[in-house]
Amino acid sequence: MNILIDVGNTRYKFAITDQSSIMNTVVHDQISVQIINDLLIEYPKVNSAIISTVKKVDSTILSFLRKKLSYFIELNEHTNIPIENLYETKSTLGKDRLAAVIGANNIFPDSNVLVIDMGTAITYDFINKSNQFIGGTISPGLEMRFKALNHYTDQLPLLKKNEHYQTIGKNTSEAIISGVQNGILFEIDGYINTLKSKHNDIKVILTGGDAIFFDKKLKNTIFVNLNLNFIGLNTILEHNKSND
């Protein structure tokens, strides 16, 4: 069994897998040796781990994983992966982005796939039918856009996402919500339509914290998988275990 650790910008996510099946997922607002050890006590058959992080993690946590488990990977640009990575600056590529496209490739091998991860930032990443990760784009996420409008102006209030909004706002609050949320929808559909014009067989996977909020609002057909990063991390871990 494996433990997968995904350290994002705002949340720490853990998953327990039995080969390719995700048995349990847990989200915390912090990471510690105690949290990991509690999971290992609950799942004593876990003997392998992988950690993907977008920020620095306390070295004591990494040392604990190395000592406690028989197999451990800290995902970085040198990690052996089951796809070809054509990104030019591999050392600056977010490990969450890499894990997500590998997860997408696991679900749809030999396919053109656009992965849209709706977290703190919104990332768009493309892997082609030759199993080559080409690259993608990064734009501000939903909460970041609301905060930016409030922070960089004197009069605009700080608002949050709202299920009920119009195309044309009739007051300032409605205008902000419409601008932020419709702006994201137009952006997503624009990326999808642009890639569809070049790859008419493209598949689109939506993941991340705000994926469910936007799922039914998009005009294009998409797949939603909130465990995409975990699928990718597990794929990387099993790929390395089988090749060592």
C-alpha positions, -999 to +999 in steps of 0.1 A: +000+000+000+011+036-007+006+069+010+005+099-014+011+134-001+002+165-022+013+198-007-005+226-024-005+264-018-032+263+008-040+227+017-022+195+025-038+164+010-031+128+017-043+096+000-040+059+009-039+035-021-039-002-026-020-006-059-042+015-082-072+020-060-076+050-038-089+038-005-091+071+015-083+107+012-077+133+040-072+170+038-054+191+065-045+227+069-010+217+080+015+188+077+034+171+106+051+139+115+022+132+139-004+135+111+015+111+088+023+087+116-014+085+126-022+075+090+005+049+090-009+035+123-043+034+107-030+017+076-001-005+088+004-021+054+016+011+039+053+007+029+058+032+001+053+070-002+056+099-026+054+136-018+047+164-042+051+199-029+049+234-043+066+248-013+094+239+012+085+211+036+102+206+070+132+183+065+122+163+096+090+152+077+111+140+048+135+122+071+107+105+089+093+092+056+127+079+045+133+061+078+097+048+083+090+033+049+109+010+026+103+031-005+101+069-007+101+094-035+103+132-033+089+142-067+113+166-086+125+173-121+149+143-119+122+117-110+116+090-135+082+095-150+061+074-175+056+102-200+080+124-220+083+159-205+090+185-231+086+215-207+117+237-212+122+247-176+116+215-157+129+228-124+102+255-123+074+233-133+049+229-105+049+193-093+011+194-090+009+202-127+032+173-136+012+149-114-021+160-129-010+154-166+004+120-156-029+112-140-047+123-171-024+102-192-032+072-170-069+077-175-067+085-213-034+070-226-023+078-261-049+107-262-048+144-265-058+157-231-062+192-217-060+193-179-076+223-161-067+225-124-088+251-106-069+257-074-053+289-060-042+295-096-059+280-127-035+259-147-041+246-182-018+218-193-017+198-225-004+163-231-006+149-266-015+115-280+022+106-282+022+108-244+043+140-245+037+168-220+039+200-241+032+227-215+004+250-206-007+283-190-012+297-156-038+323-146-053+337-114-078+315-096-113+324-085-105+336-050-074+354-062-094+374-087-119+386-061-090+395-037-072+414-065-102+436-073-105+445-036-068+450-030-059+471-060-089+495-057-102+518-031-140+512-035-146+476-046-156+452-019-142+418-012-167+392-024-169+355-027-182+331-054-219+329-058-241+304-075-266+331-085-252+357-109-262+375-141-244+380-174-249+418-169-246+430-133-271+456-122-251+468-093-214+468-083-215+435-064-233+418-093-209+433-117-178+420-098-193+385-094-203+384-131-169+397-142-149+372-122-170+341-127-181+347-163-145+358-171-133+324-159-159+305-178-151+324-210-114+318-205-119+281-200-142+277-230-118+298-250-089+275-243-109+244-250-122+257-283-088+269-294-073+234-288-103+217-303-096+236-336-062+218-337-071+185-320-108+177-326-105+145-305-092+163-274-105+153-240-108+178-211-104+169-174-113+194-147-098+191-113-091+212-082-110+229-055-133+250-077-139+223-103-174+213-090-185+250-089-178+254-126-185+219-139-221+224-151-216+260-161-193+252-190-205+249-226-180+222-235-181+186-225-156+178-198-147+151-173-143+160-136-119+140-115-110+155-081-084+128-074-064+135-106-032+145-088-034+115-066-038+092-096-007+108-112+013+105-080+004+069-076+013+062-112+047+078-107+053+058-076+043+025-090+063+032-122+095+038-102+089+008-079+085-015-110+117-001-126+139-003-095 
